[in-house]
């Protein structure tokens, strides 16, 4: 394959990029509740520490594990958004004030 054929295949006009599907409402609610419960657990540590150091540690681990899960999900969403913007070259099009197709919009 010649270099010009290879470059024509890499042309963004020839690339068919599929925008990822969004999450269902049940998944969105799950991550919302994981984040909310984790935040509450990390604040309840102060109260639990007065009663038992063991319960305070358990609550701390549950809260931190929930936060890790929640923020890993948020990181995944941010990566997906960045890749969509990058792959569709939306930033260039907005800066050049080009009209966007319905799919890109």
MOPAC internal coordinates of N, CA, C and O (Angstrom, degrees):
PM7 1SCF
backbone

  N    0.0000 0     0.00 0     0.00 0    0    0    0
  C    1.4547 1     0.00 0     0.00 0    1    0    0
  C    1.5239 1   107.98 1     0.00 0    2    1    0
  O    1.2310 1   120.98 1   -49.44 1    3    2    1
  N    1.3329 1   115.72 1   130.56 1    3    2    1
  C    1.4555 1   119.80 1  -178.54 1    5    3    2
  C    1.5279 1   110.14 1   -77.17 1    6    5    3
  O    1.2310 1   122.19 1   -14.57 1    7    6    5
  N    1.3180 1   113.42 1   165.43 1    7    6    5
  C    1.4679 1   119.42 1  -177.59 1    9    7    6
  C    1.5314 1   111.65 1   -66.08 1   10    9    7
  O    1.2310 1   120.24 1   142.84 1   11   10    9
  N    1.3285 1   117.15 1   -37.16 1   11   10    9
  C    1.4732 1   119.63 1  -179.85 1   13   11   10
  C    1.5312 1   111.09 1   -67.41 1   14   13   11
  O    1.2310 1   120.01 1   143.90 1   15   14   13
  N    1.3575 1   117.60 1   -36.10 1   15   14   13
  C    1.4553 1   120.02 1   176.89 1   17   15   14
  C    1.5264 1   110.80 1   -66.14 1   18   17   15
  O    1.2310 1   121.35 1   140.13 1   19   18   17
  N    1.3252 1   115.02 1   -39.87 1   19   18   17
  C    1.4560 1   119.91 1   178.86 1   21   19   18
  C    1.5258 1   110.89 1   -63.79 1   22   21   19
  O    1.2310 1   120.91 1   135.87 1   23   22   21
  N    1.3380 1   115.87 1   -44.13 1   23   22   21
  C    1.4679 1   120.00 1  -179.92 1   25   23   22
  C    1.5244 1   111.36 1   -65.98 1   26   25   23
  O    1.2310 1   119.99 1   144.53 1   27   26   25
  N    1.3309 1   117.63 1   -35.47 1   27   26   25
  C    1.4643 1   118.81 1   179.41 1   29   27   26
  C    1.5237 1   110.92 1   -67.84 1   30   29   27
  O    1.2310 1   120.61 1   148.86 1   31   30   29
  N    1.3364 1   116.43 1   -31.14 1   31   30   29
  C    1.4592 1   119.22 1   176.76 1   33   31   30
  C    1.5265 1   111.45 1   -71.61 1   34   33   31
  O    1.2310 1   120.24 1   151.94 1   35   34   33
  N    1.3341 1   117.15 1   -28.06 1   35   34   33
  C    1.4588 1   121.32 1  -179.31 1   37   35   34
  C    1.5238 1   112.36 1   -85.88 1   38   37   35
  O    1.2310 1   120.17 1   177.70 1   39   38   37
  N    1.3073 1   117.29 1    -2.30 1   39   38   37
  C    1.4461 1   121.27 1   179.03 1   41   39   38
  C    1.5341 1   109.30 1   -61.24 1   42   41   39
  O    1.2310 1   119.54 1   -49.92 1   43   42   41
  N    1.3366 1   118.48 1   130.08 1   43   42   41
  C    1.4740 1   120.43 1  -177.36 1   45   43   42
  C    1.5280 1   113.09 1   -57.75 1   46   45   43
  O    1.2310 1   119.82 1   155.23 1   47   46   45
  N    1.3306 1   117.94 1   -24.77 1   47   46   45
  C    1.4646 1   119.67 1   179.66 1   49   47   46
  C    1.5186 1   110.92 1   -69.92 1   50   49   47
  O    1.2310 1   120.50 1   155.67 1   51   50   49
  N    1.3431 1   116.65 1   -24.33 1   51   50   49
  C    1.4618 1   120.43 1  -179.79 1   53   51   50
  C    1.5244 1   112.64 1   -89.19 1   54   53   51
  O    1.2310 1   120.51 1   168.63 1   55   54   53
  N    1.3109 1   116.64 1   -11.37 1   55   54   53
  C    1.4573 1   120.59 1  -177.34 1   57   55   54
  C    1.5269 1   108.98 1   -83.62 1   58   57   55
  O    1.2310 1   120.55 1   -52.32 1   59   58   57
  N    1.3011 1   116.55 1   127.68 1   59   58   57
  C    1.4652 1   121.13 1   176.93 1   61   59   58
  C    1.5156 1   107.13 1  -102.19 1   62   61   59
  O    1.2310 1   121.20 1   -78.40 1   63   62   61
  N    1.3098 1   115.32 1   101.60 1   63   62   61
  C    1.4605 1   121.35 1  -177.39 1   65   63   62
  C    1.5095 1   108.72 1   -99.69 1   66   65   63
  O    1.2310 1   120.88 1   -46.79 1   67   66   65
  N    1.2971 1   115.92 1   133.21 1   67   66   65
  C    1.4569 1   121.16 1   179.37 1   69   67   66
  C    1.5249 1   109.25 1  -102.89 1   70   69   67
  O    1.2310 1   120.55 1   -54.12 1   71   70   69
  N    1.3183 1   116.56 1   125.88 1   71   70   69
  C    1.4574 1   121.20 1   177.49 1   73   71   70
  C    1.5195 1   107.84 1   -71.45 1   74   73   71
  O    1.2310 1   119.95 1   -50.76 1   75   74   73
  N    1.3466 1   117.71 1   129.24 1   75   74   73
  C    1.4687 1   119.41 1  -178.65 1   77   75   74
  C    1.5197 1   112.47 1   -62.30 1   78   77   75
  O    1.2310 1   121.42 1   -31.60 1   79   78   77
  N    1.3204 1   114.89 1   148.40 1   79   78   77
  C    1.4598 1   120.14 1   177.50 1   81   79   78
  C    1.5194 1   110.23 1   -73.47 1   82   81   79
  O    1.2310 1   121.27 1   -26.94 1   83   82   81
  N    1.2962 1   115.17 1   153.06 1   83   82   81
  C    1.4565 1   120.33 1   176.44 1   85   83   82
  C    1.5183 1   110.89 1   -80.03 1   86   85   83
  O    1.2310 1   121.01 1    -6.17 1   87   86   85
  N    1.2912 1   115.68 1   173.83 1   87   86   85
  C    1.4547 1   121.71 1   179.20 1   89   87   86
  C    1.5165 1   109.89 1   -87.65 1   90   89   87
  O    1.2310 1   120.78 1   -24.49 1   91   90   89
  N    1.3242 1   116.12 1   155.51 1   91   90   89
  C    1.4516 1   121.71 1   175.53 1   93   91   90
  C    1.5186 1   110.12 1   -73.52 1   94   93   91
  O    1.2310 1   120.89 1   -16.84 1   95   94   93
  N    1.3086 1   115.90 1   163.16 1   95   94   93
  C    1.4639 1   121.23 1  -177.77 1   97   95   94
  C    1.5217 1   111.34 1   -63.11 1   98   97   95
  O    1.2310 1   119.85 1   146.71 1   99   98   97
  N    1.3336 1   117.88 1   -33.29 1   99   98   97
  C    1.4668 1   119.43 1  -179.76 1  101   99   98
  C    1.5267 1   111.33 1   -66.27 1  102  101   99
  O    1.2310 1   119.75 1   142.67 1  103  102  101
  N    1.3253 1   118.08 1   -37.33 1  103  102  101
  C    1.4672 1   121.24 1   178.05 1  105  103  102
  C    1.5160 1   110.29 1   -69.29 1  106  105  103
  O    1.2310 1   120.57 1   138.97 1  107  106  105
  N    1.3134 1   116.52 1   -41.03 1  107  106  105
  C    1.4689 1   120.65 1   178.78 1  109  107  106
  C    1.5275 1   110.20 1   -61.79 1  110  109  107
  O    1.2310 1   120.91 1   135.50 1  111  110  109
  N    1.3327 1   115.87 1   -44.50 1  111  110  109
  C    1.4692 1   119.49 1   179.05 1  113  111  110
  C    1.5226 1   111.12 1   -65.55 1  114  113  111
  O    1.2310 1   119.80 1   142.09 1  115  114  113
  N    1.3261 1   117.99 1   -37.91 1  115  114  113
  C    1.4660 1   121.37 1   178.40 1  117  115  114
  C    1.5261 1   110.65 1   -58.41 1  118  117  115
  O    1.2310 1   120.33 1   130.43 1  119  118  117
  N    1.3257 1   116.97 1   -49.57 1  119  118  117
  C    1.4636 1   119.27 1  -178.99 1  121  119  118
  C    1.5177 1   111.78 1   -68.52 1  122  121  119
  O    1.2310 1   119.72 1   146.75 1  123  122  121
  N    1.3118 1   118.14 1   -33.25 1  123  122  121
  C    1.4587 1   120.58 1   175.03 1  125  123  122
  C    1.5277 1   110.19 1   -60.12 1  126  125  123
  O    1.2310 1   120.56 1   131.74 1  127  126  125
  N    1.3360 1   116.53 1   -48.26 1  127  126  125
  C    1.4635 1   120.29 1  -178.13 1  129  127  126
  C    1.5216 1   111.66 1   -69.01 1  130  129  127
  O    1.2310 1   119.83 1   144.77 1  131  130  129
  N    1.3200 1   117.94 1   -35.23 1  131  130  129
  C    1.4707 1   119.97 1   176.40 1  133  131  130
  C    1.5231 1   109.67 1   -61.76 1  134  133  131
  O    1.2310 1   120.23 1   134.64 1  135  134  133
  N    1.3237 1   117.16 1   -45.36 1  135  134  133
  C    1.4685 1   120.62 1   178.61 1  137  135  134
  C    1.5148 1   112.53 1   -64.43 1  138  137  135
  O    1.2310 1   120.44 1   137.32 1  139  138  137
  N    1.3212 1   116.76 1   -42.68 1  139  138  137
  C    1.4647 1   120.91 1  -178.72 1  141  139  138
  C    1.5267 1   111.63 1   -66.97 1  142  141  139
  O    1.2310 1   120.39 1   133.10 1  143  142  141
  N    1.3241 1   116.85 1   -46.90 1  143  142  141
  C    1.4676 1   120.34 1   179.87 1  145  143  142
  C    1.5298 1   110.46 1   -64.01 1  146  145  143
  O    1.2310 1   120.23 1   141.01 1  147  146  145
  N    1.3306 1   117.17 1   -38.99 1  147  146  145
  C    1.4635 1   120.20 1   178.36 1  149  147  146
  C    1.5252 1   111.12 1   -62.67 1  150  149  147
  O    1.2310 1   120.49 1   137.72 1  151  150  149
  N    1.3153 1   116.67 1   -42.28 1  151  150  149
  C    1.4620 1   120.22 1   178.74 1  153  151  150
  C    1.5201 1   111.01 1   -63.16 1  154  153  151
  O    1.2310 1   120.52 1   137.81 1  155  154  153
  N    1.3268 1   116.61 1   -42.19 1  155  154  153
  C    1.4660 1   120.25 1   179.14 1  157  155  154
  C    1.5279 1   110.78 1   -66.10 1  158  157  155
  O    1.2310 1   120.42 1   137.10 1  159  158  157
  N    1.3400 1   116.79 1   -42.90 1  159  158  157
  C    1.4679 1   120.10 1   179.64 1  161  159  158
  C    1.5259 1   111.63 1   -59.51 1  162  161  159
  O    1.2310 1   120.44 1   138.99 1  163  162  161
  N    1.3211 1   116.76 1   -41.01 1  163  162  161
  C    1.4636 1   118.86 1  -179.07 1  165  163  162
  C    1.5269 1   111.95 1   -68.06 1  166  165  163
  O    1.2310 1   119.95 1   158.26 1  167  166  165
  N    1.3081 1   117.70 1   -21.74 1  167  166  165
  C    1.4687 1   120.09 1   176.17 1  169  167  166
  C    1.5228 1   112.22 1   -88.11 1  170  169  167
  O    1.2310 1   120.57 1   154.41 1  171  170  169
  N    1.3185 1   116.51 1   -25.59 1  171  170  169
  C    1.4651 1   121.16 1   179.77 1  173  171  170
  C    1.5352 1   110.93 1   -74.90 1  174  173  171
  O    1.2310 1   120.17 1   165.57 1  175  174  173
  N    1.3174 1   117.29 1   -14.43 1  175  174  173
  C    1.4706 1   120.94 1   179.75 1  177  175  174
  C    1.5260 1   110.74 1   -54.85 1  178  177  175
  O    1.2310 1   119.97 1   140.50 1  179  178  177
  N    1.3060 1   117.67 1   -39.50 1  179  178  177
  C    1.4678 1   122.03 1  -178.04 1  181  179  178
  C    1.5297 1   109.96 1   -60.16 1  182  181  179
  O    1.2310 1   120.59 1   136.92 1  183  182  181
  N    1.3133 1   116.47 1   -43.08 1  183  182  181
  C    1.4680 1   120.54 1   179.97 1  185  183  182
  C    1.5259 1   110.05 1   -71.07 1  186  185  183
  O    1.2310 1   120.56 1   134.85 1  187  186  185
  N    1.3470 1   116.53 1   -45.15 1  187  186  185
  C    1.4654 1   120.56 1  -177.01 1  189  187  186
  C    1.5289 1   111.66 1   -64.39 1  190  189  187
  O    1.2310 1   120.12 1   149.92 1  191  190  189
  N    1.3181 1   117.37 1   -30.08 1  191  190  189
  C    1.4678 1   120.79 1  -178.75 1  193  191  190
  C    1.5270 1   111.41 1   -66.20 1  194  193  191
  O    1.2310 1   119.86 1   152.88 1  195  194  193
  N    1.3251 1   117.88 1   -27.12 1  195  194  193
  C    1.4738 1   120.52 1   177.38 1  197  195  194
  C    1.5257 1   111.62 1   -69.86 1  198  197  195
  O    1.2310 1   120.48 1   153.03 1  199  198  197
  N    1.3303 1   116.69 1   -26.97 1  199  198  197
  C    1.4627 1   120.29 1  -176.63 1  201  199  198
  C    1.5257 1   112.59 1   -96.19 1  202  201  199
  O    1.2310 1   119.97 1   136.81 1  203  202  201
  N    1.3207 1   117.66 1   -43.19 1  203  202  201
  C    1.4531 1   120.03 1  -176.61 1  205  203  202
  C    1.5296 1   109.60 1  -160.09 1  206  205  203
  O    1.2310 1   120.89 1   -49.41 1  207  206  205
  N    1.3277 1   115.89 1   130.59 1  207  206  205
  C    1.4642 1   120.45 1   177.33 1  209  207  206
  C    1.5285 1   110.42 1   -67.43 1  210  209  207
  O    1.2310 1   120.64 1   147.75 1  211  210  209
  N    1.3277 1   116.38 1   -32.25 1  211  210  209
  C    1.4613 1   120.26 1   179.53 1  213  211  210
  C    1.5325 1   110.88 1   -63.14 1  214  213  211
  O    1.2310 1   120.48 1   131.86 1  215  214  213
  N    1.3444 1   116.68 1   -48.14 1  215  214  213
  C    1.4642 1   120.06 1   179.96 1  217  215  214
  C    1.5300 1   111.17 1   -65.29 1  218  217  215
  O    1.2310 1   120.61 1   144.87 1  219  218  217
  N    1.3079 1   116.43 1   -35.13 1  219  218  217
  C    1.4600 1   119.69 1   177.47 1  221  219  218
  C    1.5335 1   110.44 1   -62.70 1  222  221  219
  O    1.2310 1   120.45 1   138.07 1  223  222  221
  N    1.3418 1   116.74 1   -41.93 1  223  222  221
  C    1.4660 1   119.78 1   178.38 1  225  223  222
  C    1.5252 1   111.75 1   -66.26 1  226  225  223
  O    1.2310 1   120.71 1   137.71 1  227  226  225
  N    1.3221 1   116.25 1   -42.29 1  227  226  225
  C    1.4736 1   119.83 1   179.40 1  229  227  226
  C    1.5263 1   110.05 1   -61.53 1  230  229  227
  O    1.2310 1   120.67 1   134.63 1  231  230  229
  N    1.3148 1   116.33 1   -45.37 1  231  230  229
  C    1.4605 1   120.70 1   179.70 1  233  231  230
  C    1.5207 1   110.48 1   -64.08 1  234  233  231
  O    1.2310 1   120.28 1   140.56 1  235  234  233
  N    1.3275 1   117.06 1   -39.44 1  235  234  233
  C    1.4551 1   120.70 1   178.90 1  237  235  234
  C    1.5325 1   110.61 1   -62.16 1  238  237  235
  O    1.2310 1   120.40 1   132.81 1  239  238  237
  N    1.3274 1   116.83 1   -47.19 1  239  238  237
  C    1.4685 1   120.06 1  -179.96 1  241  239  238
  C    1.5319 1   111.28 1   -63.08 1  242  241  239
  O    1.2310 1   120.07 1   138.56 1  243  242  241
  N    1.3198 1   117.48 1   -41.44 1  243  242  241
  C    1.4612 1   120.16 1   178.03 1  245  243  242
  C    1.5309 1   111.32 1   -63.94 1  246  245  243
  O    1.2310 1   120.58 1   137.51 1  247  246  245
  N    1.3138 1   116.50 1   -42.49 1  247  246  245
  C    1.4641 1   120.57 1   179.33 1  249  247  246
  C    1.5156 1   112.33 1   -64.62 1  250  249  247
  O    1.2310 1   120.39 1   135.76 1  251  250  249
  N    1.3236 1   116.86 1   -44.24 1  251  250  249
  C    1.4657 1   120.48 1  -179.98 1  253  251  250
  C    1.5313 1   110.52 1   -67.82 1  254  253  251
  O    1.2310 1   120.11 1   138.43 1  255  254  253
  N    1.3365 1   117.40 1   -41.57 1  255  254  253
  C    1.4721 1   120.00 1   178.18 1  257  255  254
  C    1.5286 1   110.64 1   -62.18 1  258  257  255
  O    1.2310 1   120.23 1   139.20 1  259  258  257
  N    1.3281 1   117.16 1   -40.80 1  259  258  257
  C    1.4621 1   120.70 1   177.28 1  261  259  258
  C    1.5159 1   111.98 1   -63.82 1  262  261  259
  O    1.2310 1   120.42 1   137.09 1  263  262  261
  N    1.3377 1   116.81 1   -42.91 1  263  262  261
  C    1.4610 1   120.25 1   177.36 1  265  263  262
  C    1.5240 1   111.13 1   -62.60 1  266  265  263
  O    1.2310 1   120.52 1   137.35 1  267  266  265
  N    1.3148 1   116.62 1   -42.65 1  267  266  265
  C    1.4716 1   119.26 1   178.75 1  269  267  266
  C    1.5201 1   110.89 1   -60.10 1  270  269  267
  O    1.2310 1   120.34 1   135.19 1  271  270  269
  N    1.3139 1   116.96 1   -44.81 1  271  270  269
  C    1.4544 1   120.91 1   179.66 1  273  271  270
  C    1.5325 1   110.72 1   -62.94 1  274  273  271
  O    1.2310 1   121.00 1   134.20 1  275  274  273
  N    1.3426 1   115.70 1   -45.80 1  275  274  273
  C    1.4636 1   120.85 1  -179.12 1  277  275  274
  C    1.5294 1   111.25 1   -62.36 1  278  277  275
  O    1.2310 1   120.08 1   132.92 1  279  278  277
  N    1.3222 1   117.46 1   -47.08 1  279  278  277
  C    1.4579 1   119.84 1  -175.89 1  281  279  278
  C    1.5294 1   112.65 1   -76.46 1  282  281  279
  O    1.2310 1   119.68 1   156.09 1  283  282  281
  N    1.3219 1   118.22 1   -23.91 1  283  282  281
  C    1.4648 1   119.51 1   171.23 1  285  283  282
  C    1.5283 1   109.24 1   -66.22 1  286  285  283
  O    1.2310 1   120.60 1   140.77 1  287  286  285
  N    1.3090 1   116.46 1   -39.23 1  287  286  285
  C    1.4664 1   120.54 1   176.19 1  289  287  286
  C    1.5277 1   110.41 1   -63.78 1  290  289  287
  O    1.2310 1   120.12 1   135.04 1  291  290  289
  N    1.3196 1   117.37 1   -44.96 1  291  290  289
  C    1.4689 1   120.57 1   179.09 1  293  291  290
  C    1.5246 1   111.25 1   -62.44 1  294  293  291
  O    1.2310 1   120.24 1   141.60 1  295  294  293
  N    1.3398 1   117.15 1   -38.40 1  295  294  293
  C    1.4627 1   121.03 1   177.24 1  297  295  294
  C    1.5296 1   110.38 1   -63.35 1  298  297  295
  O    1.2310 1   120.56 1   137.77 1  299  298  297
  N    1.3334 1   116.54 1   -42.23 1  299  298  297
  C    1.4606 1   121.00 1   178.28 1  301  299  298
  C    1.5318 1   110.77 1   -60.62 1  302  301  299
  O    1.2310 1   120.16 1   137.57 1  303  302  301
  N    1.3217 1   117.30 1   -42.43 1  303  302  301
  C    1.4663 1   121.06 1   178.28 1  305  303  302
  C    1.5269 1   110.75 1   -64.19 1  306  305  303
  O    1.2310 1   120.18 1   137.15 1  307  306  305
  N    1.3280 1   117.27 1   -42.85 1  307  306  305
  C    1.4652 1   120.69 1   179.55 1  309  307  306
  C    1.5303 1   110.76 1   -62.55 1  310  309  307
  O    1.2310 1   120.15 1   139.77 1  311  310  309
  N    1.3316 1   117.31 1   -40.23 1  311  310  309
  C    1.4666 1   120.58 1   177.50 1  313  311  310
  C    1.5203 1   110.98 1   -63.83 1  314  313  311
  O    1.2310 1   120.35 1   138.61 1  315  314  313
  N    1.3296 1   116.95 1   -41.39 1  315  314  313
  C    1.4685 1   119.91 1   178.89 1  317  315  314
  C    1.5183 1   110.95 1   -63.63 1  318  317  315
  O    1.2310 1   120.15 1   136.88 1  319  318  317
  N    1.3215 1   117.32 1   -43.12 1  319  318  317
  C    1.4646 1   120.52 1   179.65 1  321  319  318
  C    1.5250 1   110.90 1   -62.82 1  322  321  319
  O    1.2310 1   120.95 1   136.50 1  323  322  321
  N    1.3291 1   115.79 1   -43.50 1  323  322  321
  C    1.4601 1   119.66 1   179.89 1  325  323  322
  C    1.5176 1   110.56 1   -62.28 1  326  325  323
  O    1.2310 1   120.13 1   137.15 1  327  326  325
  N    1.3438 1   117.36 1   -42.85 1  327  326  325
  C    1.4617 1   119.49 1  -178.07 1  329  327  326
  C    1.5235 1   111.51 1   -66.72 1  330  329  327
  O    1.2310 1   119.68 1   143.32 1  331  330  329
  N    1.3286 1   118.22 1   -36.68 1  331  330  329
  C    1.4651 1   120.81 1   177.65 1  333  331  330
  C    1.5249 1   109.81 1   -64.59 1  334  333  331
  O    1.2310 1   120.20 1   132.85 1  335  334  333
  N    1.3171 1   117.22 1   -47.15 1  335  334  333
  C    1.4673 1   121.10 1   179.69 1  337  335  334
  C    1.5177 1   110.44 1   -62.17 1  338  337  335
  O    1.2310 1   120.51 1   138.70 1  339  338  337
  N    1.3275 1   116.64 1   -41.30 1  339  338  337
  C    1.4596 1   121.38 1  -178.95 1  341  339  338
  C    1.5222 1   111.45 1   -70.63 1  342  341  339
  O    1.2310 1   119.63 1   133.59 1  343  342  341
  N    1.3149 1   118.32 1   -46.41 1  343  342  341
  C    1.4623 1   121.86 1  -176.51 1  345  343  342
  C    1.5299 1   112.56 1   -67.31 1  346  345  343
  O    1.2310 1   120.01 1   145.06 1  347  346  345
  N    1.2913 1   117.59 1   -34.94 1  347  346  345
  C    1.4649 1   120.98 1   179.19 1  349  347  346
  C    1.5293 1   112.44 1   -89.82 1  350  349  347
  O    1.2310 1   120.42 1  -178.98 1  351  350  349
  N    1.3252 1   116.80 1     1.02 1  351  350  349
  C    1.4715 1   123.50 1  -179.60 1  353  351  350
  C    1.5295 1   111.48 1    51.55 1  354  353  351
  O    1.2310 1   120.80 1  -137.10 1  355  354  353
  N    1.3149 1   116.08 1    42.90 1  355  354  353
  C    1.4583 1   120.81 1  -176.29 1  357  355  354
  C    1.5269 1   112.64 1   -69.70 1  358  357  355
  O    1.2310 1   120.27 1   144.62 1  359  358  357
  N    1.3288 1   117.08 1   -35.38 1  359  358  357
  C    1.4647 1   119.62 1  -178.88 1  361  359  358
  C    1.5254 1   110.75 1   -62.68 1  362  361  359
  O    1.2310 1   120.35 1   136.13 1  363  362  361
  N    1.3418 1   116.93 1   -43.87 1  363  362  361
  C    1.4725 1   120.28 1   177.97 1  365  363  362
  C    1.5234 1   110.69 1   -61.63 1  366  365  363
  O    1.2310 1   121.02 1   137.04 1  367  366  365
  N    1.3255 1   115.66 1   -42.96 1  367  366  365
  C    1.4613 1   119.57 1  -177.31 1  369  367  366
  C    1.5258 1   111.48 1   -66.32 1  370  369  367
  O    1.2310 1   120.35 1   142.24 1  371  370  369
  N    1.3179 1   116.94 1   -37.76 1  371  370  369
  C    1.4703 1   119.69 1   178.41 1  373  371  370
  C    1.5238 1   110.16 1   -70.20 1  374  373  371
  O    1.2310 1   120.23 1   139.11 1  375  374  373
  N    1.3374 1   117.17 1   -40.89 1  375  374  373
  C    1.4650 1   119.90 1   179.34 1  377  375  374
  C    1.5282 1   111.27 1   -65.39 1  378  377  375
  O    1.2310 1   120.18 1   144.76 1  379  378  377
  N    1.3356 1   117.26 1   -35.24 1  379  378  377
  C    1.4678 1   121.16 1   178.10 1  381  379  378
  C    1.5185 1   112.25 1   -85.20 1  382  381  379
  O    1.2310 1   120.21 1  -179.45 1  383  382  381
  N    1.3124 1   117.21 1     0.55 1  383  382  381
  C    1.4574 1   124.83 1   179.48 1  385  383  382
  C    1.5270 1   111.88 1    55.50 1  386  385  383
  O    1.2310 1   121.44 1  -136.86 1  387  386  385
  N    1.3374 1   114.86 1    43.14 1  387  386  385
  C    1.4549 1   120.54 1   176.56 1  389  387  386
  C    1.5200 1   109.39 1   -83.82 1  390  389  387
  O    1.2310 1   121.14 1   -26.46 1  391  390  389
  N    1.3127 1   115.43 1   153.54 1  391  390  389
  C    1.4544 1   119.91 1   175.26 1  393  391  390
  C    1.5276 1   108.65 1   -74.03 1  394  393  391
  O    1.2310 1   120.65 1   -40.44 1  395  394  393
  N    1.3080 1   116.36 1   139.56 1  395  394  393
  C    1.4596 1   121.54 1   179.21 1  397  395  394
  C    1.5192 1   109.59 1   -99.19 1  398  397  395
  O    1.2310 1   121.17 1   -37.37 1  399  398  397
  N    1.3116 1   115.37 1   142.63 1  399  398  397
  C    1.4665 1   119.39 1   174.68 1  401  399  398
  C    1.5201 1   108.18 1   -69.99 1  402  401  399
  O    1.2310 1   120.74 1   -13.36 1  403  402  401
  N    1.3286 1   116.18 1   166.64 1  403  402  401
  C    1.4628 1   120.01 1  -179.46 1  405  403  402
  C    1.5305 1   111.02 1   -61.86 1  406  405  403
  O    1.2310 1   120.52 1   140.92 1  407  406  405
  N    1.3273 1   116.61 1   -39.08 1  407  406  405
  C    1.4779 1   120.89 1   179.74 1  409  407  406
  C    1.5175 1   110.77 1   -64.27 1  410  409  407
  O    1.2310 1   120.30 1   135.74 1  411  410  409
  N    1.3193 1   117.03 1   -44.26 1  411  410  409
  C    1.4712 1   119.86 1  -178.73 1  413  411  410
  C    1.5154 1   111.46 1   -72.35 1  414  413  411
  O    1.2310 1   120.51 1   147.69 1  415  414  413
  N    1.3219 1   116.63 1   -32.31 1  415  414  413
  C    1.4652 1   119.25 1   176.86 1  417  415  414
  C    1.5065 1   109.78 1   -64.65 1  418  417  415
  O    1.2310 1   120.10 1   180.00 1  419  418  417

